């Protein structure tokens, strides 16, 4: 099983899913892989990006959605050439989250013949996008592709992500005074001013907040534009700031703190809510039991710093968690997933799904 799983993960990594063409190619491969195993797969689109749906098991049975995304952030050219070093499979998307999708595909295929649980597989192509509306996961949910529980395979190192930070993306404009580049002391450099504004954001009260699973919000200066000539002191600079706030924080209050800063005007680009799921859900407890054998401590003792598409399910009352294999380096130059953990992850998903009827009877 491990050889098939690794081969499938490597094939998925090889698709350059940073643009619509690459995402469509990967989605076509996944659709063909499912259909070759007798599983009907339906393909839809949101903003020109594919949304795949497949399901096995009887209607009316307890239903679990296995959910993931094929798109990845931009990468170095060589990162789409998967390589194995020891227990590590390297490549863009290995950890976030093509390795998990490979395991979910194999688990879905393995559940074809049983009659106790319905497994729905939903795969989108826009999780990494900056769009606030018309998102693939919302399209799945709004179209009725839900269940009693959902697992999205984001990287969690075999922990169960019962909380995830929300997103507040802001664009700030900072003004200055132009002058000749040879006499910068006669001007007011807006680029340097924007950096000072960003440092001020890092020092605001909201940035020092903590909770049970998070020691602080995340604040990143993602983009900066400033200056229109080399020999001129820039009089305007724009920065995009990515704030990942904690589940008990109010994004409107955070925006108000930022807008109160001198020198800069701030506008909201997008916001996404945080994720919080009831740890006492029978499905969460069953997944915990499937995962607990692989941990020294509690596998639910984790909060996810990244935003979660699980909120698409949570907003309609479907409990949803993040749960993925072991690895590191997602969005970085050396992204990898543990090969042995992929097999462990596959086994945990399979055990969880097969345990559900008995857990519900209890």
C-alpha positions in Angstrom: 0.0 0.0 0.0 2.8 2.5 0.8 4.3 2.2 -2.7 1.0 3.0 -4.3 0.4 5.9 -1.9 3.9 7.4 -2.4 3.6 7.0 -6.2 0.2 8.8 -6.2 1.5 11.6 -3.9 4.5 12.1 -6.3 2.2 12.2 -9.3 0.1 14.9 -7.7 3.1 17.0 -6.7 4.3 16.9 -10.3 1.4 19.0 -11.4 2.2 22.8 -11.3 -1.0 23.7 -9.6 -0.2 27.4 -9.2 -2.4 28.5 -12.1 -5.8 27.4 -13.6 -4.2 25.3 -16.3 -2.2 23.2 -13.9 -5.0 22.9 -11.4 -7.3 21.7 -14.2 -4.8 19.1 -15.3 -4.4 17.8 -11.8 -8.2 17.6 -11.3 -8.5 15.7 -14.5 -6.0 13.2 -13.3 -7.8 12.8 -10.0 -11.1 12.3 -11.8 -9.6 9.7 -14.1 -8.0 7.9 -11.2 -11.3 7.6 -9.4 -13.3 6.5 -12.5 -10.6 3.9 -13.3 -11.6 2.3 -9.9 -15.3 2.4 -10.6 -16.0 5.6 -8.6 -18.2 8.2 -10.4 -16.6 11.6 -10.1 -18.4 14.9 -10.9 -16.5 18.0 -11.9 -17.8 21.5 -11.5 -16.2 25.0 -11.6 -16.0 28.1 -9.5 -14.4 31.1 -11.1 -12.9 28.8 -13.7 -11.3 26.5 -11.1 -12.4 22.9 -10.7 -14.4 21.5 -7.9 -14.4 17.7 -7.7 -17.0 15.5 -6.0 -17.2 11.7 -5.5 -18.9 9.4 -3.0 -19.0 5.8 -2.1 -21.2 3.8 0.4 -24.9 3.7 0.9 -27.3 6.6 1.0 -28.8 7.2 4.4 -25.7 5.9 6.2 -23.6 8.1 8.5 -21.7 10.5 6.2 -18.2 11.8 6.4 -16.7 14.3 4.0 -13.0 14.0 3.2 -12.0 17.4 1.9 -8.9 19.0 0.4 -7.3 21.3 -2.2 -5.1 20.8 -5.2 -3.8 24.4 -5.5 -0.5 25.4 -4.1 1.4 28.7 -3.6 4.1 29.7 -6.1 7.3 27.6 -5.9 10.8 27.2 -7.3 10.8 25.3 -10.6 12.5 22.2 -9.0 9.8 21.9 -6.4 7.5 20.3 -8.9 10.0 17.5 -9.3 9.3 15.2 -6.3 12.2 13.6 -4.7 12.6 11.1 -1.8 15.3 11.4 0.8 15.0 8.8 3.5 11.5 9.1 5.0 10.9 12.5 3.4 9.0 13.2 0.2 10.0 16.7 -1.0 8.0 18.9 -3.3 5.6 21.8 -3.4 2.3 20.6 -1.9 3.8 17.4 -0.4 2.7 18.6 3.1 0.1 21.2 2.0 -1.7 19.0 1.0 -1.2 16.6 -1.9 0.1 13.9 0.4 -3.1 14.0 2.3 -5.2 14.0 -0.9 -3.3 10.9 -2.1 -4.2 9.1 1.2 -7.8 10.3 1.0 -8.1 8.9 -2.6 -6.9 5.5 -1.5 -9.1 5.5 1.5 -12.1 6.4 -0.6 -11.4 3.6 -3.0 -11.0 1.1 -0.1 -14.5 2.1 1.2 -16.3 1.1 -2.0 -17.5 -2.3 -0.9 -18.6 -1.6 2.7 -22.3 -0.8 3.5 -21.9 1.0 6.9 -20.8 4.5 6.2 -21.0 7.0 3.3 -17.8 8.7 2.3 -17.8 11.9 0.3 -14.6 13.2 -1.3 -14.6 16.9 -2.1 -11.5 18.5 -3.7 -11.3 22.2 -4.6 -8.8 24.3 -6.5 -8.8 27.7 -4.7 -8.0 27.2 -1.0 -4.8 29.3 -1.4 -6.6 32.1 -3.2 -7.3 35.6 -1.8 -10.9 35.6 -3.0 -13.5 36.2 -0.3 -16.6 35.2 -2.2 -17.4 32.4 -4.6 -15.0 29.9 -3.0 -14.9 26.3 -4.0 -15.5 24.9 -0.5 -18.5 27.2 0.0 -19.8 26.0 -3.4 -19.6 22.4 -2.2 -21.5 23.1 1.0 -24.1 25.4 -0.6 -24.7 22.6 -3.2 -25.6 20.2 -0.4 -22.3 18.3 -0.4 -22.1 17.9 3.3 -22.4 15.2 5.9 -22.4 14.4 9.6 -18.7 15.3 9.9 -15.9 16.7 7.7 -12.1 16.3 7.7 -10.0 18.7 5.7 -6.5 17.3 5.2 -4.4 20.4 6.0 -1.0 19.7 7.6 -1.3 19.0 11.4 1.3 16.4 12.1 -1.4 13.8 12.9 -2.9 16.1 15.4 -6.6 17.1 15.2 -7.0 20.8 14.6 -10.1 21.7 16.7 -9.4 25.5 16.3 -7.9 27.6 13.5 -7.2 31.3 13.3 -9.3 33.7 11.3 -8.0 36.0 8.5 -8.1 39.7 8.4 -6.2 41.0 5.3 -5.6 44.8 5.2 -4.3 47.3 2.7 -2.6 50.3 4.2 -1.6 53.5 2.3 1.2 55.6 3.8 1.9 59.1 2.5 5.2 61.0 2.5 6.9 64.0 0.9 8.8 63.7 -2.4 12.4 65.1 -2.8 15.4 64.4 -4.9 17.2 61.2 -4.2 20.4 63.0 -3.6 18.8 65.0 -0.8 16.6 62.5 1.1 16.7 64.7 4.2 14.5 67.2 2.4 11.7 64.6 2.0 9.7 62.1 4.0 10.2 58.6 2.7 6.8 56.8 2.5 8.4 53.3 2.2 10.3 53.8 5.4 7.2 55.2 7.0 5.2 52.1 5.9 7.8 49.8 7.6 7.3 51.9 10.8 3.5 51.5 10.5 3.9 47.8 10.2 6.1 47.6 13.3 3.4 49.7 15.1 0.8 47.1 14.1 2.9 44.4 15.7 2.9 46.4 18.9 -0.9 47.0 19.1 -2.8 45.4 22.1 -4.5 42.8 19.9 -1.1 41.4 18.9 -0.3 40.5 22.5 -3.5 38.4 23.0 -3.2 34.7 23.7 -5.6 31.8 24.3 -5.5 28.1 25.3 -4.1 26.8 21.9 -2.4 30.0 20.6 0.3 32.1 22.1 -0.5 35.1 19.8 -2.0 36.2 16.5 0.1 36.0 13.4 1.0 39.2 11.5 2.8 39.2 8.2 3.8 42.0 5.8 3.0 40.2 2.6 3.4 42.8 -0.2 4.8 46.3 -0.5 4.7 48.9 -3.3 6.4 52.2 -3.1 8.4 54.7 -5.2 8.2 55.5 -8.9 11.8 56.5 -9.6 15.2 55.5 -8.3 16.3 59.1 -7.8 13.2 60.3 -6.0 12.2 60.0 -2.3 8.9 58.0 -2.5 5.8 60.0 -1.4 3.4 57.1 -1.4 3.6 53.5 -0.3 1.0 50.7 -0.1 1.4 47.6 2.1 -0.7 44.5 2.4 -0.8 43.0 5.9 -2.0 39.5 6.6 -3.4 39.2 10.2 -4.4 35.8 11.5 -6.5 36.5 14.6 -7.5 34.2 17.4 -11.0 32.6 17.6 -12.0 34.8 20.6 -10.9 38.0 18.9 -13.1 40.5 17.0 -11.8 41.4 13.5 -13.7 44.7 13.6 -12.0 45.7 16.9 -8.6 44.8 15.4 -9.4 46.9 12.3 -10.3 49.8 14.5 -7.0 49.5 16.3 -5.1 49.6 13.1 -7.1 52.5 11.7 -6.3 54.6 14.7 -2.6 54.5 13.9 -1.3 57.9 12.6 0.0 58.4 9.1 -1.7 55.5 7.4 -5.2 54.8 6.1 -6.3 51.1 6.3 -9.0 49.2 4.3 -10.1 45.6 4.6 -9.3 43.4 1.7 -10.9 40.2 3.0 -11.8 38.4 6.1 -12.5 34.8 6.9 -13.8 33.5 10.2 -11.8 31.3 12.6 -12.7 27.7 13.1 -13.8 26.1 16.4 -15.3 22.6 16.7 -16.9 20.9 19.7 -14.3 18.4 21.1 -17.1 16.3 22.6 -18.6 15.5 19.2 -18.9 11.7 18.8 -17.0 12.0 15.5 -14.2 14.1 17.0 -13.8 11.6 19.8 -13.7 8.7 17.3 -11.0 10.4 15.3 -9.1 11.1 18.4 -9.1 7.3 19.3 -7.9 6.5 15.7 -5.0 9.0 16.1 -4.1 8.6 19.8 -1.9 5.6 19.2 0.5 7.8 17.3 1.0 10.4 20.0 2.6 10.7 23.4 0.1 13.3 24.4 -3.4 14.4 23.4 -3.7 14.6 19.6 -6.3 17.4 20.0 -3.9 19.8 21.8 -3.3 21.9 18.7 -4.6 25.1 17.1 -3.9 25.8 13.4 -2.2 29.1 12.6 -3.4 29.0 9.0 -7.0 29.7 8.0 -9.3 26.7 7.5 -11.8 25.8 4.8 -13.4 23.8 7.5 -15.4 27.0 8.3 -17.4 26.3 5.1 -18.8 23.3 6.9 -19.0 24.8 10.3 -21.2 27.7 9.2 -23.9 25.2 8.3 -23.6 23.2 11.5 -21.4 20.4 10.3 -18.6 19.7 12.7 -15.3 19.8 10.9 -11.6 19.5 11.8 -8.2 19.7 10.1 -6.2 16.5 10.2 -3.2 15.7 8.1 0.2 13.9 8.0 3.6 14.8 9.4 5.9 17.1 7.6 7.3 20.7 7.4 8.2 23.6 5.2 4.8 24.3 3.6 4.9 27.5 1.5 8.7 27.3 1.8 11.6 26.2 -0.4 12.0 22.7 1.2 8.5 21.4 1.8 8.3 17.7 2.7 6.0 15.1 4.1 6.9 12.0 6.0 6.4 8.9 3.9 5.8 6.7 7.0 3.2 9.2 8.3 1.3 9.1 5.0 0.7 5.4 5.6 -0.2 6.1 9.3 -2.5 8.8 8.2 -4.2 6.5 5.6 -4.6 3.9 8.3 -6.0 6.3 10.8 -8.6 7.6 8.3 -9.6 4.0 7.4 -9.9 3.0 11.1 -11.9 6.1 11.9 -14.4 5.6 9.1 -14.9 1.9 9.9 -15.4 2.6 13.6 -18.2 5.1 13.1 -21.2 2.7 13.1 -20.2 1.1 16.3 -19.5 4.5 18.0 -23.0 5.8 17.0 -24.6 2.6 18.3 -22.8 3.1 21.6 
